[in-house]
Amino acid sequence: MELYPVVAGDLSGSMDRTVFYKVDDRCLGRKKAMPKERDFSDVEKEQHLKFGFTGKLGSRLRYVLKETLLHVPKYLSAANYFVRLNIGNCMVEDLDSGLVTFDYEHAVFAEGSLIVPNVEASYLEESNSFSFTLTPIEGREFPGKLKSDKVNVVLVESNLLQAYQLELGTRGTEASITEVLEPGWNKDNVHLYAYAIDKDGKDTSPSVYLPLV
């Protein structure tokens, strides 16, 4: 540690990487050590990129996630919990350029103990809209309370990082709705998910990805 007397003035505190203090009525200065540059391993760089991408995605979709993720630990936000659930779906394609891709087909937007609903989705070119159809699960009867589970659909535009959800119907009924493509959205970038939520809003099913049929 290098100490040297300060000639000008009675200084204290720090300035320009120098800490000033008094010893025996003398004002001394001590240079702070230069911060050490750390070389990150490729694994650390990859993890940083994955956290960065999923963190941005979770933050942009946080308003939907607050409604779909009901079992978030108290010390986490819905966006941070989304990162925990989905960081494994993030892939670094090129470390030097930071190119990252995300597996939307296996993304988790809801989790819980309920049974996933039976929903099909299609796209109608003539009306520029999505069609969603809910049908009961063949060969399976649900007791009264479970029949009242609501079924919701989540729509995500992966280029704009925008999302919203809509209610399709209740589990014990057949239902269908048509949703016009949002202005500014590209149909090829839209990913669709369905999940069930109980009447009390305390539990959900896992989300299920909806391929277009």
Secondary structure, DSSP 8 states (H G I E B T S, - for coil): --EEE--SS---EEETTEEEEEETTEEEEEE----------HHHHHHHHHHHHHHHHHHHTHHHHHHH-----TTS-HHHHHHHHHGGGEEEEETTTTEEEE-GGG--S---SS----EEEEEETTTTEEEEEE---TT----HHHHT-EEEEEEEETTTTEEEEEEEEETTS-EEEEEE--TT--GGGEEEEEEEE-TTSS-B---EE--B-
